[in-house]
Amino acid sequence: MYVMSFVACVPNDQKQAYLEHCQMAAEIFKSHGALRVVELWGDMIPEGETTSYPMAVAAKEGETVVTGWQEWPDKATCDANMEKAMSDPRLAEMGEMPFDGARMIYGGFQALVDV
């Protein structure tokens, strides 16, 4: 298994738009080989003094931290299909993202423990 994960923040008044965006994007990523797409709306996100989720994405008043991931069969499949998914015209047709993508952080992870 290989996981592409992200953390971002979404204006609270854009929660429904974000949900709709996520549902459409999930279908696109799945059509390009992702096995599972998970999106999570922050519920208990403590402020930190040195580090925290809100600090990592420069969350502002009235924004909620979100996270999620895409599960892929392996890194090779992810590498071979991520660019195809990101350049899929259906993503562009979705219009503007309901959050500031410049403050999103993301990365790829190999499974270490999967119980």
Secondary structure as UniProt FT lines:
FT   STRAND          2..11
FT   HELIX           12..14
FT   HELIX           15..31
FT   TURN            32..33
FT   STRAND          36..41
FT   HELIX           53..56
FT   TURN            57..58
FT   TURN            61..62
FT   STRAND          63..72
FT   HELIX           75..86
FT   HELIX           89..93
FT   HELIX           101..103
FT   STRAND          105..110
//
